Amino acid sequence: MRSPKLAVLVLPGGTDFSYRPFSRTQPSALRMYPFTLSIQARFGRAVRVHQGSYRVYGWNGGQASPMPYARHSLQQIKSRYPDTPIALVGHSMGGRIVAHLGADPQVSDILALAPWWQFADWRHIHDGARVLAIHGDNDTVTRPHRTAKGVRELRARGLDAEYLAVPGGGHAMLDHLTTWHGRSLAFVDQALQRT
């Protein structure tokens, strides 16, 4: 099979502390399937899209419980497509995960949707990555002002980084669908143009 021009790893959210087993049918996973499916449908053979999962639902402090599973998903993509740029898409806790995975030089583009950025997670992102962070200004679960701060810091480092506020937007991305989904598709299209 011919390698794609771009591989995309989609990472759903979770919660702060929980050892409840992660399920592909829980709301945070279901929330990301429309992104996963629409990216694959729009760009066809030019991309390969994989939606990741974890063992448990929570980050769980210093354990960073989802990270080994997310890194395994990234490693699988790198092994399958060693010369293909990788775009990461993450919502909420998934947005925190993609910042950490953004240290990998094969990661070319990072889309953080209402990311749960803590303790300057964005500082993991390598200098060559392009970053778009989208955050609703009515989000009461994660902090849009912290996301904006992270993007300002990335820009100060010289990264191609953009912050997009969604006026009235909430955390679940069930509002302003044309913004959340339209900008996500445009982001992947721009990533493809860079390959």
N, C-alpha and C positions, 0 to 999 in steps of 0.2 A: 504494500500500500504506500502511495506517495505521501511524503511528510507534508503536514500543513504549513502554511506560512506563519501561523500563530497558534500557540496552545493557550487555552484559558482555563484557569482553576478558580472555581467559584466556592467560597467558603461561607457557610451560614453562621448565624449568631448562636448565643447560648446565654449563660448567666454568670454572675459573680462566683457564687459558691453552690455547687450541687454535684452529687455523685450519682444522680439518676442517669441510667443508661441513655445515650443519645439514640434517637430514632429518626429514620428518614421520613417519617410521617408526622413528626412534631411540627408545630407552627413555624419555628425558625427555619427548618429545612424546606417546608412547603413554600414559604415566602420567597425562596430563591429559585425555585423551579421555573417560574416564568422568565427570569433573567437567563438562566441556563438554556432553556429551550428556544427563547427568541434569538439569542446570540447564535446558536447553532443553525437555526432556520434561516436567519438573515444572511449568514456568510458561508454556509454550506461547506464544501471541501477545503476552503481556505483556512478554516479553523477546526480545532478539536477541543470540545468543551467537556470538562469533568467537574462534577460537583462533589466536594469532599464531605467527609463525616468524621466523627470523633467517637471515642469510647464512652465518655460521659458528657453531660450537658454543661458542666461548669468549668470556669477557668481555675478556680481553687487556689488562689494566692500564688505563692512561689512555686507550686507544683506545675502551673501552666499546663494543665491536663490535656488540652487539645493539641499542643504543639507537636508532640511526637507523631501524631496521626496526620496532621497537616504537612509536616516535613516529609513524611512517607509518601503522601500523595504527590508532593512536588518532586520528590526523587523519582517516582515512577514515571512522571511526565518527562523529566530530564533524561532518563534512561531510554525511553521510547523515542524521544525526539531530541537528540543531543545538540543539534545545531539550530533549533527553533526557538525564537523568542517566546517568553511566557508572560502573559498578562494575568494579574490576580484581581479578583473581584470579591470583596468581603463586606458583609453587613454586620454592624454592631460588634459583637465579640470577634466575628470574622474579619472586621476591619482592623482590629488589634492584631489578629494573626497575620494578615497580609503585610502589615508594617514590619513584623519580625521576619517574615519570609523575604521581605524586600532587601535583605542583606545579600541575597544570592545574586551574583552578577548576570545570570541568565534571565532573571526577571527584568523585563523591559518596561512594563506599565503596571500601575497600581491604581485601582478604583476602590475607594473607601466610601461606603454608603453608611451614613450615620455612625461613624466608627466610635467604638469605646476605647479611645486612646487614653492611656494612663501612664504616668511617669515618663513622659516624652518617648513613647513607643516609636514615634516617627523617626527618631534618630537612628534606628536600625537600617533605614532605607538607604541603599547605596546611591552615590552621586549621579549615576547615569540613568536612573529610572525617571519616568514621567509619572506624575501623580495628579489625580483628580479626586478631591474629597467633596462629597455632596451631603449636606446636613440640613434638615428642617429646623427652622428657628423656633418652632413650637415643641421641640423634642424635650421631654421631661425624663427620659431614661438615660441618655448619654448627653454630653455637653458640647453644643455647637461652638461655643467660644473657645474651647480647648482645641477643637478641630481647626478652627481658623488660626489659632496661635501656632499649631503644628505646621500648617501650610506656610505661614509667614516665615517660620524658621527654615523650612525647606527651601523657600525661594531665596532667603538670605544666604544659604549655602550654595546657591547657583543652580538648583534643580528646576526643571520645568514642572512647576506645581501650581495648581489652581484650586481655589475654594469656591464652591457654588452654594449659596444659601437658597433654601426653598421656603419662601414666605408662607407661614402658617403650616408648614409641613411637620408631621409627627414622626415618631420613631419607626412605626411599622411600615411606612412607605405605601400605605393604602390610599393616600391622597396624591394629587398632582402626578398622576401616573405617567402623563406624557413627559414630564420633567425627569422623574426617576428612570423610566425605561428608555425614553428617547435619548437622554444624555449618555446613558450606559451604552446603547448601541453606537452612538456617535463616537464614544470613547474607544470602543473596540475597532471601529472603522479607521480612526486615526492611528491606532496601534498597527493595524495592517498596512497603512500607507507608509509607516516607518520601516517596515521589513524589507 
